[in-house]
Structure formats: C-alpha cells, structure tokens
Amino acid sequence: MSDGNGRQEEMVVDQATDARPACAAEDEANSMPSNDEGGSSDDDTAHMGPASAGSKRKRTTPKYQKTSCELCKARKVKCDRAEPACSWCARHNRNCVYLERQKPGSRIGFTLELESKVNRVDALLQTLWRRVEDHIAHDHPHNNSHHLPRPQTLSPAVSSSNDGLLPPPSDLARTQLRPSATPLSHASFSSPSWRGPDSHHDGLRVSSSAGPRTLTCATNPPLMAAAPDAPPSLLWHSASLPGGPDLPPHDMVYTLVDLYFKHCNTWCPILDRKSTFGAFFGSTSLVEVDRILLHAIVATTLRFLHDPRLTPDARARQHAISKQVIMTYATEHVNIAALKALVILALDELGTSNGPRGWNLLSLLAQNVRHLGLCNETRTYLSATPQDLPHTASTRRVAVGPPESWIEDEGRRRLCWMVYLLDRYATVATTFDFSLDDNAMRRLLPCSYDLFSRNVPVETRSVNFCDQDSQHGQHVDRPENLGSFSHHCEMLRILSRVHNFLKVPIDHSTAMGMTGWRRTYRSLDAALDSWLQGLPSEYSRISALCHSDPASRVANWFMLHSAYVTSVVRLHSAAAYPSVRSPLMPPSHYAMQRCLSAVQSLRDITQDVYEANGLDLLGPPFAFALWVAARLLVVHAAAVGCPVDAKVDFFIDMLSYVGQYWEVATKYARILARVVERGRQGDMTSFWAMRRAAHDLVNLSAESRQSVLEEPSCKAVELSELDGIDVFDFFNYPKMTRLGAPPHVGAMVQPQGLPDPESDWLGYGSSFD
C-alpha cells in the first residue's frame, strides 16, 4: 500500500472512531423522557424494546454481531474479523476498529425533519411560481393562449399534504418574457417592507440575455449587506403565506411557531402542538381565527428569532402590524379564538413592561372571560340561530357554544386559568384589586399536558370555593392527573389570598387587632407548607434534572419554584420587615429566616438553569421572582443595618441576561443597579434612609383632600426617589388603620439589627424546605 492510501485509511478509521460518540449522543437525545407541559418537540417516540422472551424464533442471534473492520470496508476486501485486530491491520500495523452493526432504517425523527424541509422548499417554489404568474398576468393580460405546466417538485403524497400551505397557482401564459419594473398587485393591508420601500415593485426580474431566458431574484442592497450569501428564499413577499400579506415568509412563520412551543407554551400551555401545527400548516386553508392566533404567536415570539432577514426595523414593523391585527379583531369579536390571541399577546405586553398597556389588556381579558362564561364548569349551553341573534339583548348567554370535544373543553379550562395567572402576576406587584375574583373562579384544575395533548378525558381536582358544600356534595381529587400547570394554579390561589390579606389595614396598637392578623398569617403559612408537601417527587429533583435532561423539559418546574418563592417572600416579608413597628409586632426572626432561605433556594436553582442554558425558556413570571428576591436583600440591609448581600449582584446579572428576551427584566436590573450603587456609596443607614423616603412619599401621595375647595399640590420627584419606591414599596406592609395616630406606632425606626429568635412574637419556629 502506498503512503497516500495509508493516510486515507487512517482518516477512515478516525472518522469511524469519531462517529461512535456522535451516534451515542444522538441515541441519548432521542430517548429523552416526555415533557409534562407543552414544549417545543412533538410527541416523543419511544424506542422499541427487545422482542419478548416468549416469541418463537428458529435461532438466537447475539446482541452484538461483529462486522468487518472499517479499513477492510474502505478497501472493499473480505475481513477475517480477528481480535483484537484482523490479519491485514496487524500485518500493516494499522489501527483496527470494529463498529457495532447499525440498526436498519433511518434514525428517529429523520423522516419528519426531511418531510418538513421538503415542504418548506415546495412552498417556496410555489411562492416564486405565483409571483411569476402575477408578473406575467399583469404585463400580458390578453396573451394567454398557451400555458406553462405547474412545477411538480414533490411526490404526490407529500405534495398533496402541502397544498394547504399555499393555494396552487393557475396555469401561466407561455409568453415572451421581458424585463419589467411594473409593480405587482398591492395588498390591501399595509404590509411590512421586508426588503425596503420598493419590495413589492421588484419581486422578480427577467435577465435579457442572448441565451435562454432565466428568472433571477432582485434583492435590496441593505438586505444583501446583512446577508451577502442570501438565497432566493430570503426574498419576502406578500404571497409567501396564505395567511395574508401581513405575515412573514412561510419558513420564518414555521420557525416562529416552533419557537413559541419551545419558549412559551411550556409555562403557558394553552395550545396543543399537534393540532396547532395541523391548523397552520396542514392540508386545509388558513381560516381567519387561525390567522389571528398566528399573528399573536408571531408578535410574541419575534424576540427569540435570530434571522439575518429580520432587521430591527422589520422586527418592530412586523410586531406593530400583528398587534394591530389582533386588537382590531378582538375589539370586534368576543370568542375563544380572540381570547387565545389576546392571552398570547398579553405575554408580550407583560414581558415588555408591567404598565398601563398590560393592565388594559388584562382588563379586557378578564371581561371576556366573564362574558364567555369560562369561569364556570357549564353543564348546559344555550344556542340560537344566527337570524335571531340581532333581535335579542341576551347575546352574552349564547356567545359561545358547547365544546365539540374534550380537548377543546380542556383548552377552554386552561385558557381561563392562564388569564387568572396573568392577572395575579400583574396585580400582586401593585396595590390594586384583582380583575378576576377568586370567588368567581369555579373551574376545576387543568390536567397534565400529556393527557391534554393525547385527548384523554380525566378528572383532576376541585379547588376550595366559597360554596364548596353546594349541590355536588363532594369534590374531585385525582392528583395523579395533575401537572405542573395545575400546581401553578393552586399556588397562585394561595398568593391571591396573601395579597388580599396584606391589603386589609390593621390596628397595631391593640391586641385584639393583632390576634386575627396572626391567625390568618399562620393559616397562610400552613397552606404554603401543605402545598409544598403535596407536590410530586420529581419536583424535588429539578436541580438534578436540569443538568441531565434538556432544560425545556423541566422549565415549567422552574417556573413553579419561582412562584413558590414569590409567595413565601410576599407573605413573610410583612412580618420580617414591617414598615412600621409597634410593641405588639416587632420583626419576626422566623419570618426573616423563611424569606432569606427562599431567596437562597431561588439563587441556587437559577444558577442551575443558567449553567444549563435554560434562562431563555423561562418567562416574565420568573423574572418577577428574581426581582422580588433581589429587592428583599436590599430591604434586609435597610431593616438590619448591614451591607447588602453579594447575591444581589447575581440577581442583577441574571435579570440582565433574561432581559435579552423579556425587556421588563432589563428595567428591573437597571433599577436595582442604581439603588444598590447609591446604597453602597453611603454608610450603613443608606438603604434605611431610602426606604424611609420612599415610605413617606407613598403616604404623601395617598393623602386625600378634606375639601373640594382645597387646591391640590404637586411635588417634583427625582429618578432616585422613584427607584426607591419601585424597590421598597412592595414591602410597605402591613398597612395601618390610622396612619401615625400614636407617634410610637406610625414612625419608621432606625435599624436595630437581627431580631431575637427567643422572643419571636409568632411563637413557633420552622425551616424552609
């Protein structure tokens, strides 16, 4: 053998050796367990196990059947398969490598990926063909005596399944093509100019050369600057998707929908992946309600898409268009489809800023939920003919019909609970009332996502309503059918009780006023412990699962843990760091330890998620939990009179990281960074001074005029004062019935160090589990 052949054989062996871990890694990835809530992957396909022992076979084949070595395979000669090296490799001092015989057939998921890729290419070709048709039909409207055949790029089976993606173009007129800059037909909607202001003027141009005429795609210089090697598929056009001219190209929409199920649907599991993809990319045309839902997914998921075609201006323009389409439809229609689109759009709004726009959207969501009657497990629906609807004033009683299947019924249940969760997260950061009252929520808890996606009707669990002893007499409790979303709903109900409890003002100066407060406090603390003990066993292993499984498979459990930490801090911070002190309610050492332990647990779990590259899979509620935990460390420093814990820097960094996807986290990080920097520049009482200033400003703005003749005043505030309110006002609890009535009760005293655990007014101690 020559040296060249020897080197070639060594390369073959090296490649064969490298292929072994790659195949093993692929098999491991394909054998991952299924996710509890709706993630980014389709229904997981289990590996087929070995044949049963009882099956009859003529002969038994060994589990490992050795094949020829890789060098003999490359030389295409017979190998004697000797161990540890065949005779030829031993004689030529070559590395003899035997690989395990591969199972016949393609790897798991390869067929689906290939079919998806072929569908995208076929959709692109049909799009280009339609643009040629529009171009020719516009320039030669009367010359249609000859026809061009429609291109067939797929097998009949694949092509028929893809016909629903784009309407088939009609036969084109075979005519002499010439260069033309005549604009194509404009869309009625002001679509985004993906390729600049002249995008719909130069869709396709014809090169006029002496040889055969070919169609070439004209591109815009700014786009080519961003992607110099961009293929023709980078050209965006209004005909790229049957949903209309206001949506991105088909391949980008497909990617956006897949990103939604990866980054959002795990913790907002209101959609079933299989049915959603079937509605968007199936064999049927896209109806209006599906187009509205698709706009909501596009608007919310654009933040996760990294595509050279998606410039900042194009991203902002597409977001504005999709949002306008959703809001226009939702204000004119009150139905389930509009509610789903509004919920997904609310994720985008609340992930951008927890401000008035999100509150207005939540108010509309809550009102539509009540109007559609989704808060109840309705037994009988009223129906009326379309001819009678314009003549009745009871349209709300016939606004929605009965669900056609159990999966649709469960989808409505999940939709209602998701509105409930969004309302809680947005309101608990304020002193407002909830838009959806707890007494009005009479829905059973949703089931696990696996059962939901498989359309398996199951019983779950009823929550403790105010009328629990009503007509049914007994309550359902099937915990084996609950998923992380179910437990999340239960935790938010406890958080709602905590929020309503802290809003009620108490009289610190009397023992009678404090007795009831302590009783309710202990009952809520017991509810948190009972909820934690009732979780399934996998919850206690989320830290280990984070490193062994893809983070997307346990992202919902991380969100659940963050909800628990938020509730613990919300309840116990009122007893650990009261804004005002009295002899009957000094700071509680037990409550302080509960808060600090909860913050430490969130810090540990966030570190695990960060190391597993899973922070982009968690939504605004997780960022809110980081925001709450970091602020508690600042409040602890203000109340005790000590330097702020270094963990606050970790939380600021994590919020900045999450802010790449959810802008509200960036705002949280910047506020915290400014407050911490100002506090560290002063002495030990700097944080206490900031908390007292924020407390005084909030009380000043809450004062009411005693006469309409009294002229209102205006006090100018600086950014540092507003930062203090953002950080400390969340912890200005409990509220007092008489602000500053006794001087020793209403004043915020100087920090006095850690409280004495022996004289804790709660009278018992525990630890954070």
N, C-alpha and C positions, 0 to 999 in steps of 0.2 A: 504494500500500500504506500502511496506517496504521502508526503507531508501534508499536502492540501487536503487529501481525503481524510487523513488522521485528524486534522483540525476540524473538518466538517463533522466527523463522527463525535469529537469531543463536544462540539456545540449541540449536537442532537442529544447527547447524554445530559448536558447541563440544562437544556430546555425541558427534558423529561423529568429531571430532578426537581426543577422549579415548579413543574406542573402539579406535583403531588400536594404541596400545601395549599395551592390555589384551589384544587378540587375539593380538598378537605374543608377549606373555609367556605366554599360555595355550598357544600352539603350542609354545613352547620347553619349557614344563613337560611337555607331553605327549610330547615327543620325547626325554626323558632316557634314557640307556642303562640297561640292566637291572642289578640288583644281583647281586653274587657270592653273598652269603649271604641267607637268608630275611629279607626286610624287610617293611614294612608294606603295600606295594602288591601288587596281583595281578600276574599275568604281564603284562609290558609289551607293549603293542600297537604294532607298528612302523607308521610312516606308509607308505602305498603310494606308491611312486615313480612317475615318469612312465612313460608307455607306451613299450614298446621301439621302437627305431628301425625294426625290420623289419615292424611291423604296418602293414597297408594301410588307408589312410583316404581318403575321397573328397576332402577338402580339409583344409588345415592351419589350425588356429585359433591365433592368437597366444597367448603365455603370459599376457599381461595384456590383458584386454578391458575397455575403459573403459565405465563405466555412467553414468547421469545423475548430476549433482551432487546433493549432499544437500539443498540448498534447493529445487531443482526436484522432487525426490522428495517433500518435505514439502508443496509447493504442488500436487502431483499434476498437473503440466503436463509437456509434452514439452521436453526439454533438447537444445540443438544441440551440446552436448559440445565446445565450442570450447576452445582452450588459449590462455593459462593460465586464462581464466575464460570462462564461457558469456556469451552476449549479455545475458541478463537480469541476471546478477550484475554484469557490467561496467557496465551502464546504471544500476543502483541502488547501485553502489559497495559491493557485498556481497562477503564472503569466500567464494570458490568452492572447494569441497572435493570431490575425487573419491576415492572409496574403491575398493580392489581388490575385484573381484567375489568374494563368499564361495563356498566350495565347497558344493555341495548336501549336505543331511543334517545330522545333529546332530554335535556335537563328540565327540571320542574319550572314552569313559568316561561320557558323559552318560546313556546308556541303563542302564548298570549302576547308576549312582548313583540314577537315578529308580526303577528296579526295587527297589533296596534300601530307599529311602524308602517306597515303596508297601507293601512287605512289612511294614515296621515299623508303619505305620498300620493295616494289615489285622490284624496280630497284636494291636494294642492294642484294636481294635474287638471282635475275638473274645474277648479277655480280659474286657472290660466286659460283653459279652453273656453270657459264662459266669457272671460274678458276679451278674447279674440272674437267671439261671436258678437258681443256688444260693439266692439270696434268696427267690425265689418258691416254689421246691420246699420250702424249709424252713418257710415260713409257710402254704402251701396244698398239703399233700401229697396231698389227695384230689380237688382240683378240677382235673382235667386233661382235661376233655372237649374243650377247644378248644386249638388250637396256634397259636403265632406262627411265621411263617416266619423262617428264618435269614437274617440280613442278608448280601447279596452286594455287596461294595464293589469287587471286582476283576473283571477279565476272567477267563474260565475258565482261561486258560493261566497267568496269574500266581497266581490263587487256588489252583490245583492244586499249584503248586510250593511254596506256602506252607502247605499243610495240615499238613505235618510239624512246623511250629513249635508249633502248639497244637492239641490234639485238638478236633475240631468239636463245639460244644455241641449237645446234643439239643434237640429242639423244646420251646419253653417253653409253659407253660399260659397261655392268654389269660384272665386273671382280673383282677378289680378290684384295683388296687394301692393300698396304704395305707401311711402312714409306719410304720416299724418299726425298733426298735433291737435286734431279736433277733440274737444273734451267729451268724455263719456257722460252717460246719464248721471245726473246728480241725485243723491239720496235726499229724501225729504227731511231727514234729521241731520243736524249739524254734526257730522261725524268728526272724530279726531283726525288731524292731518298727520298721519304717521310718517310720511315722507316729505314733510314740508307743506307749504301752502299750495303747491301745484300737484299734489299727489293724485288727484283724480283727473288730471289732464294728460299725464304721461304714464299710463298704466303699462302699455306695451308699444314698442316701436318696431318698425319693419326695416331691416337693413337692405338698402337698394344696391346690391352688387350685381356683377355680371353673371355670377353663378346662380345656383338655386336660391330662392328667397327663404330666409330663416327669420324667425321671430326672436328678438332679443329684448330683454327686460331693461328698461331705463330706470336708473336709480338717481337719487338725490345726492349731491356731494356731501352734505353734512352726515347723512346716514353711512355713506361709504367711508367717511373719515372715522366713524365709530367702529365699523366692521368692514375693513378693506377686502376681506375674502368672503363676503356675504353671498350666499347662493341666491337664486331667484326667489326662494321661499321667504326671503326677508322682505319682499315687497308686500306691503299691507294694502288691502283693497276692500272696498265695501262689500264685495261679493264673497269674502273669504269665509263667511259662516251664514247659514240660513237664518240665524237669529236677527240679522239686520246689519245695516252699515255702521252701527254704533258699538260693535264688539270687535275685539282684536282678531287676528287670524286664527284659523282652526287649531293649528298646532299649539299656539300660545294659550288658547282657551282650554285645551285639553290639559296642558301643564298646570294652569291655574286651578282647575277643578281638583286635580290630583294634589296640589299643594294645600288646598283647603282641607281635604280629608287628613292630610298629614299634620298640619299645624293648628287647626281649629276644631275639627269635628271630634277630636279625642276628648276635649273638655266642653264642647258644645254639641253633644251628639243628637242633633235633631234630624239628621238626614241619614238615609241608608245608602251606602256607597253603590251597591249593585243597581238598585232601582234608579238612583240619580244619574249614573253614567248611562243607563239604558235610555232614560228620557232625553238626555242631552246629545248623546252620540249614537243612538240606536237607529233602527231602520225607519222609524216614523219621523215626520217633520216636527220641528220645534214649535210648540204652541205658545201662546202669549204668556201664560202663567209660568211656564218653564223658562222663557226668555227673561222674565223679571227676576226669577231666582238666580239665573245665570249672571245677570248684572250684579246682584248682591255679592255673589261669590267673587266675581272679578274685582269689584271695588274693594273688598276686604283683603283679598289675597295678593294684590299687586305688590304689597310691601315685601313679600317673600320671593318675588320673581327676579332673577338676575339674567337679563337678556340684553344683548347689545342693541337690539331694536328699540328697547324701552328707555328712551331718554327721559330725563327728569320732566321736561315739558310734556312729552307724550304720556308719561305716567299720571301727571296732575290732570291733564286734559281728559284722559280716559276715566279717571276717578270721578271727576266732576260730571261727566256725561252719564255714567252708570248711576251715580247718586240721584241725578235729576230724573232719570227714567223711573227709578224705584219710587221716589217721593211723589211723582206725578201719578203713577199707578195707585199707590197706597192711599192717596187722598181721595181718589175716585172710586176705589173698591175696598170693601171690607170683607175679606175672605181669608181662608187659610193660606193660600199662596202669597198674598200680600203680607201676611203676618210673618211667614217664614223669611221673606226677603227683608223685612224691617228688623227682625232679630239679628240676622247676619250683618246687616248694615250697622246695627247698634254696637256690634263688636268693634267695628271700625271706628265709630264715633267715640266710644268709651276708651278705646285704645289710643286715641289721639289726644283727648283732653276730657277730664271729668268736669265738664262745664255745662252751660245752659243748653247748648245744642243737644248734648246727650240726654239731659233731663227732659227736654221737649219730646225727643224721640221715645223715651221711656214712658212718658205720659200717654202718648199715642198708642204705644204697645199695650199698656195696661187697660186703656179704654176699649181697645179692640178685643182683648181677651175677654173682658166682661160682656161686651156686645155679642160676641160669638158663643158665649156660654161655655167657655173652655175650662172654667174653674170647677165645674161640677162633672160628676160621672153621670151624664144624662142617660136616662133609660128610654125615653120616648121623644122623638123629634117630630115637629110639625112641618108639613110640606104644603106648598101651594103652587098652583100653576102660574107660569110667567104672566099670563093675561090678568090674573087677579092681583099681582104684587103692586102695580101702580095705584090701585084703588084702596089699599089698606094702610092704616097707620101702625100696624103691628109687624113691620118688616123685620125688626130685630128678633122676633120669635121664629122666623122662618129664614133667617140669614144664612144658616149653614144646615146642610142635610146630614143624615147619618153616615158614618164611615162605611166604606164599601168592603173593608177587610180589617182583620185585627191589626195588621202592621200599620194601617192608616190610623186606626184608633190609638195605638201606642204612639204614633208620631204626633198626634194632637196632644196627648198627655205630656210627652217630652217638650213640646213647644210651649205649653203652659208653664211647666216647671222652669224652663230656661228663661222665660220672661220674669218669673219670680226671682230667680237667681240674679239676673242683671239688675233688677230693681233693688235687691238687697245690697249688692256691692256698691251701687251708685249712691244709695241713700245713707248707708252706715257711715260714710265719710262726712256727713253733714248732720245738721240738727233737724232735718225735715222729717215729715211722716212718709211712710211707705205708700207707694201708689196702689199696690195690691195688699189688701188687708189679710192678715193671717186667718181670720175667721171666715173669709170668703173662699179660701183655698181648700176645697173638698175633694181634691184629686188624690187617687192612690199613687203611691210612689212608682216611678218607671222601673222597668225590669233591666237586666243586664243587656249590653249591646249585642252580645252573641245571640241571645234569644230574640231580640228585636230584629236583627238582620236575617235570621232564619225563619221569621214569621211563625214563631211558636207561641201560642196563647198560654200565658201562665198567670197565676196570682202572685202578688208582691206583698205589700204591707200598707195598711192604712195608718195615717198619722193621727195624732190625738187632737181631734177637733173639739170645738167648744160644745158641740151637740153629739158627743160620741155615744151617748146612750139612746140615740134616736131609733128610727124604725128598723134598722138592720139588727140591732140587738148585740151582735158580736162583730169582731174586727178580724180582718185578714192579716196573717203574719207568716209569710213564707220567705225567710231570709236567704235561702239558697238560691232564689231567683233574683236577688238584688245585685246591682253592680256599683261601681264607684260613683256613677252619677246619682244613683239612689241615695247613697250615704252622703253625698254632697248636698242633696236637697234637705236631708234630715239635719245636717249641721247648720245650714242656713236658716232653718226654722229656729234653732236654738239661738243663733246670732240675732235673729229678729226679736226674740224675747229679751235678750240682753240690751239691745238698742232701746226698746220701749221701756225697759226697766230703768235705764240710766237717765232717760228723759224726764222722768217724774221727779219733781223737786221734793226735797225732804227738809225737815227741820233738824238741824244738827244740835240744837241746844236742848232738846228734850229727849228723855229716854224712850218715851212712847213712840216718837217719830223714828228712832233708830231701830227699834225692835223689829218692826215689819220689814225694814230695809235689809237687815241682817238675815232674816228668814228667807226672803226671796233670793238674796245673794247666795246662800248656801244651797238652795234648791237648784239654781242655775249651775253652780259648780258641780253638784252631783249629776246633773244632766250631761255635762261635758264628759265627766268620767265614765258614765254609763254608756254614752255613745262610743267612746274610745274602746271600751272593753267589748263592745258588740261588733267590732269590725272583723272581717275575715282574716285568716292567718297571713295571707300574702301581704297585707298592709305592713306588718312588722318587718318584712324583708325587702322593702322598696329600695333601701340603700344598697343592698347586695344585688338586687335585680337590675339596678341602674347600670352596674358595671358588667353584668353577664348578658343581659338582653338589650336590644335596641331601646334607646330612651323613649321612643314614641310608644312603646308597648306599655310603659308604666307612667306616662306623662299625666294621665288622669289621677293616679295615686299621689303624685307630687302636688297637683292642684288641691286634692283633698287634704293633704297635710297642711298646706298653706292656709286653707280655710279654717282648720282647727287652730292653728297658731293665731290667726286674726281674732277668732272668737275668744280664746284664752286671754290674750292681751286686752281685748276690749272690755272684758268683764273684770279682770283682776287689777287692771291699772287704776280703776276708780278707788279701790281700797288700798292699793300700794302707794299711789302718788296722788292723794286728794288735793284738789286745787286750793281748798281752804281747810283748816284744821280746827278741831274742837276737842275738848277733853273726852267726849264720848266717841270720837272717831279719829284716833291717831293713825299714822301709816301702819299698815299691816305687814309684818315680816313674812308671813306665809304667802300673802298675795304677791309680794315683791319677788319671792323666790319662784313662784309659778310663772311670772312674767319673764324673768331672766332665763329660766330653763326653757321656756317656749322659744325665746329668741335664739338661744344656743342650738336648739334642735333644728330650727329653720336654717341657721347658718351652716350646720353640718350637711343637711340634705341639699342645700343649694350648692355647696362645694361638690357634692357627688354629681349633681346634674350638670354642673359646669364642666367637670372633668370628662363626662360622657357626651359632651357637645349636645346637650338637650335643652338648653335655655330657650332656643328659638321655638321649641314645641309648646311652651307654656304661655298663657295669655295674660291679659291685663289683671285678672284677679291675683295671679302670683306676684306681679309687680306691686300690687297694692299691699300684699302681705310683707314684702321686703320694705316697703315704705313705712308700714306700721312698726315693724321690728326695729328699723333704724331710728325712727323717732322716739321709740321707747328708751333706747340707750341714751339719747340726749336728755329726755325727761328724767331719767335716773340720775344723770350727772347733775341736773339742776336741783333735784329734790335732796340728794345726799350731800352735794357739795364736793364732788370729786371730779377728776378728769374724765372725759368721755371715753368709753371703752373703744379700743382699737378696732373692734368688729364693725364699727360704723363705717370705717373706710372700705371694708369688704362689701358691705351692703351698697355703698355708693358705687363701687366699681361694677357690681352685678346689675344695678339699675341702669347704669350707662350702657352695659352690654345688651340688656333687654331692650333698651331704647333704640337700638338699631332697627327693631321691628315694630315696637309699640311706642310712639312718641311720648306718651304720658309718662313713661318710666324715665325718660331723659329730663323731663321737667322736675320730677321728684328728685333725681340725683343732683341737679343743679341747685335746688333749694336747700337740700341737706348740706351740700358742699359749702355754700355761703354761710349757713348758720354755724356749722362746725368750725369753719375757719375763723369766724368772728369770736366764737367762744374760746378757742384755743389761744387767741391773741390776748385775752384778758386774764383775770385772776380766777380763783375757784368759784366765785359767785357770778361769773359772766352769764352762764346759762340760766341761773336762777333769775337774774335781772331781766333777761329776755323773756322768760316765762311770765314774770310778773307784769312786764309791759304789755305782752300780748293779752293777758287776762284782763287788765284794766281797759284796753282798747275794745275788747269784745263786750265787756259790761257797759262801756260808754255808748257803744252803738246800739245796744239793746234797750236803752232807756227810752221811755215814751213821754211825749208831751202831756201835760196835765190840762192844757187849754188849747183850743184851736187858734187863739189869738197869739200864742207864743210863737215867736219866729224860730224856725229851725236853723241850726248852725251847721257849719261844715269844718271838719278838721282834716288838714292835709297830712298824709302819712307817706313815709318813705318805703323803699323796697325792703329794707331790713326789717321794718315793723310788720310788713305783710308776710315776710318769711317767717317771722316769729309766730304769727297767727296760724300759718299753714302747719307749722311743726307742733305747737303746743296746744292749740285749741281742741284738738282731738282728745286730749287728756284732761280737759277742764271739767271734771266730773268728780263727785255727784253735784247736781245743781241744788241750790238753796231756795227755800221758800221766801226768805226775807234777806235780800242782799245787804249785808253789812249792818243788820239790825243790832246785835251785840258786837262791840268792837273786837272782842277776843275770838269771835267766830268768823267774821267776814274777812279778816285780813290774811294775806298770804305771808307766812312767817319765813324767817331765814332757814336755810337748810340745817338740819340737826343730825346729820349722819345716819347710819343704818338703824332701824328700829330694833328694839329688844324683843327677841323671839319668845321670851318667857312671859312677857306682858302683852301678847298679841290679843287684841280685842275679839278676834274671831273665835278663839278658844280651842282651836284644833290645828294640827299640822299635817302636811302630806307632801308628796313629791310629785314632780311631773313625770309621767310615764311616757 
